[in-house]
Amino acid sequence: MGIPSEKLRGCEKAMPLLSLGTAVYPLAERETVKAAILEAIKAGYRHFDTAFAYLSEQPLGEAVAEATQLGLIKSRDELFINTKLWVSFAEPSQIVPACKMSLQNLQMEYVDLYLIHQPLRLTEMNKQIPVDAEIIRPLDVKGAWEAMEECKNLGLAEAIGVSNFSCKKLEQLLSTAKIPPAVNQVWQQKVLMDYCREKGIHITAYSSLGGSNTHFGDNRILESDVLTDNARARGKTTAQVALRWVHEQGVSIATKSFNKERIKENIGIFDWALTPHELEKISKIPQRKGVILAEIWGPHDLILELDAEV
């Protein structure tokens, strides 16, 4: 069974509900990223999630070009590509040039979806984290979103959205937006999901497997007794059960693996379903906010304010 898709607000092309994420820490070799993307295309993935900050735009573009040459796809238009604006380019006048820079990295004329990566701005490019408080600024939400709308109006992005935005930040954005955001890519949180549904904003869940082997994640999902017992009973992997549960919440998923077998396993979640009892049992696993900005940028006042928002 193929990957189902959903039409986003303001975007003609339907978005596949499972994407291959390309964020990895520590950073992988360029050829490793490229090889994983080619394996994913062979396995049936048609949606790829990248960002300027991941340093994966160039290998993604190279993989897409090679896939076309090999006949795995007819053209780039068969794929759904999203990338993200980095915080160092979030001053309004920098945003259109930043989008064009990402397109140059990707060797593409447009992206299907362009997201504001985080709701803050840095006054200079960060070479390490955490950073000094002096270079952290509040995001000019109105000005930044107007520039994102310009990216769409110029045809650089088919759809625009945000990532890591709270209900409060979305409310601020929606108060002046001419084009509402199509997507909010977040670590899954129920209050935020309910708010986005009410406003017609599609949720993409990242790090649905707990972000294991990252500086912000842990193994609590993959080692959950509820999930591992369910997986064993069904003859599935724990990751498949977790991803299936997320899919049944009505959101899309960005999941990262550069392992050939796991890439194939993660796509195998669409030809079966969890029972209502299983869904309820999994839903009772305690949720928590996964990405704490203070752990990335440092416990500065503005960052702590953002972390406190729901």
HUZIMO-V884049 format. One line per field, one symbol per residue. phi: phi as a letter, one per 30 degrees, with the letter a starting at -180 (. if undefined). psi: psi as a letter, one per 20 degrees, with the letter a starting at -180 (. if undefined). burial: # if it has 16 or more other ideal C-beta (glycine too) atoms within 10 Angstrom, else .. A space follows every 50 residues. Layout:
phi: ???
psi: ???
burial: ???
//
This chain:
phi: .dddbbdddibdddcedbbddbdbbdeddedddddddddddddjdbbbcb aeddhcddddddddddddddidbdaeddcccbbbddddbcdeddddeddd ddddedhbdacdabcddbdabcdaddcabdbdedccbdddeddddedddd edddidbdbbabbicdeddddddddbddcdddbbcbdebdedddddddci cdcccchdcjidibdccacdddcddddddddddcicdeddddddddeddi ccbcbcacceddedddddbccabddeddeddddddecbddcceddccjdd eddddddddc
psi: prprrqpqpjphpqppjpqoqjppprqrqghggghggghgghijqjppoa qghikjgghgggggghhghijhqhrhiiqopqrqpqhikjpgiigghggh gghggilqhqqhppqpgqlrqqirppirqrrqhhjpqqpngggghhhghh gghijhphqqarqkprgghhggghhiphoqphqoorpppgggggghghjk ppppprlijikqkriiaajhgijphgghgggghikrqhgggghggghiik rrpopppjpgghggghiljikrqqrhggggghhippqqpgoohhigiqlq ggghgghiq.
burial: ..#.#..#..#.#.##########...#....#########...###### ##############..##.......#..##############.###.##. .##.##.#.#############...#....#...##..#.#..####### ##...############.##.##...#.###########..##.##.... ###########..#..#...##.#.###.##....############... ########...########....#...#..##.......####...#..# .##..##...
//
